[in-house]
Amino acid sequence: MTDPDDRAERNILVVAHAHRDDTVFAAERVVAALRGAGARPVLAADDRAELSAVIPSFGEVSVLGEDVPVSEIELAIVLGGDGTILRAAELVRDGTAPVLGINMGHVGFLAEIERDDMDDAVRRVIARDYEVEERLALSVRVKDAADSVLYETWALNEATVEKASRERMLEVVIEVDGRPLSSFGCDGVVVSTPTGSTAYNFSAGGPVIWPTVEAISVVPLSAHALFAKPLVVGPEHAVAIEVLERTNGVGILWCDGRRSHDLPPGARVVVRRSERPVRLARLHPARFTDRLVRKFRLPVEGWRGPAAIAGAPG
């Protein structure tokens, strides 16, 4: 008997930009491999416009949201680094498709494999030979003084409240579960997931949090206060940053560096765990320690752990 899923057309989103020749050619290979396996490749409208300007045949690829709704996307194959993966997560946010990252140059924390393994990755996608890892995401709301919601979005890496003018300082108060914790002047506050702990949070002096840990990190930026240390709270807690009325200027909210909203004095940014995690497709067991070592070129010479003694490859 034929599986009903096998009879339905399989739609695979390919996320790639045309800024680098190797990415364009990689996208061409992936599209051809998907078609050869009987699947339908799909591109975002902006990606198709950019890629078809380089290789006209991309103009024949189906468009996300026009030819294929996001609810019918089975999986997204991303050719690029962590920034491109964040964009892909945004594209499939209203669906259930997991995201598979293929690294095209720089060692990242979200990409699953290197480009040399691209053909095998496509084969395993067609065979549905992968696992899905769910990552904690953030629900982000901006409220006014009357507690009305002015803006709502989400983040995989972080939500950042920052000063809008370089010469101005934000006056904020940090709140946890509806109770004030501390107020101070600062350049901003980063609220991060474990996934984002190695991004802006890391640069701001926050802790590196293993992806399997469910927690939210809160890191003040250049705070003028004695108690302005990084905080780690459980995912069941709600964190709020209120821009105090005495602030001389305005702030701005950034989520994953992709979505922004102005914050006048009196605005409150409420961050909590999203009910919808981000789904990442994994082909290999995750070794976060190895990713940290490669990304930051950490010194591990002289290590004599069990794997080293057994002669296991690094």
Secondary structure as GFF3:
##gff-version 3
##sequence-region A 1 314
A	DSSP	alpha_helix	4	7	.	.	.	ID=ss1
A	DSSP	beta_strand	11	15	.	.	.	ID=ss2
A	DSSP	alpha_helix	21	36	.	.	.	ID=ss3
A	DSSP	beta_strand	40	43	.	.	.	ID=ss4
A	DSSP	alpha_helix	45	54	.	.	.	ID=ss5
A	DSSP	three_ten_helix	56	60	.	.	.	ID=ss6
A	DSSP	beta_strand	62	63	.	.	.	ID=ss7
A	DSSP	three_ten_helix	70	72	.	.	.	ID=ss8
A	DSSP	beta_strand	73	79	.	.	.	ID=ss9
A	DSSP	alpha_helix	82	91	.	.	.	ID=ss10
A	DSSP	beta_strand	99	103	.	.	.	ID=ss11
A	DSSP	beta_strand	113	114	.	.	.	ID=ss12
A	DSSP	three_ten_helix	115	117	.	.	.	ID=ss13
A	DSSP	alpha_helix	118	126	.	.	.	ID=ss14
A	DSSP	beta_strand	131	135	.	.	.	ID=ss15
A	DSSP	beta_strand	138	143	.	.	.	ID=ss16
A	DSSP	beta_strand	149	155	.	.	.	ID=ss17
A	DSSP	beta_strand	158	163	.	.	.	ID=ss18
A	DSSP	beta_strand	170	176	.	.	.	ID=ss19
A	DSSP	beta_strand	179	186	.	.	.	ID=ss20
A	DSSP	beta_strand	188	192	.	.	.	ID=ss21
A	DSSP	three_ten_helix	195	198	.	.	.	ID=ss22
A	DSSP	alpha_helix	200	203	.	.	.	ID=ss23
A	DSSP	beta_strand	216	221	.	.	.	ID=ss24
A	DSSP	beta_strand	231	233	.	.	.	ID=ss25
A	DSSP	beta_strand	239	243	.	.	.	ID=ss26
A	DSSP	beta_strand	251	255	.	.	.	ID=ss27
A	DSSP	beta_strand	259	263	.	.	.	ID=ss28
A	DSSP	beta_strand	268	273	.	.	.	ID=ss29
A	DSSP	beta_strand	278	282	.	.	.	ID=ss30
A	DSSP	alpha_helix	288	296	.	.	.	ID=ss31
A	DSSP	alpha_helix	306	310	.	.	.	ID=ss32
###
